[in-house]
Amino acid sequence: MRAFKEAAGQPRYDPWERAEAWRYTGTFSRFNRFKGSLPGLGTATVAFAGYCVYEHFFMQDEHHGEAHH
């Protein structure tokens, strides 16, 4: 049984290892593939948060407390 498990495991030498290595390094790494998937999301999030803070502290609600008929 031990010989069967050793034979069924990872091969010691993978002839395609060098040919496939480029897919997971450099510009094709997982981080670099998804880095540009949502361009401008960080800038838009900061701008929206800044606007919400400005609106909360500096803009006055004109109709606050009035009864509408």
Secondary structure by P-SEA (a helix, b strand, c coil): caaaaaaacccccccccccccccccccccccccccccccaaaaaaaaaaaaaaaaaccccccccccccc
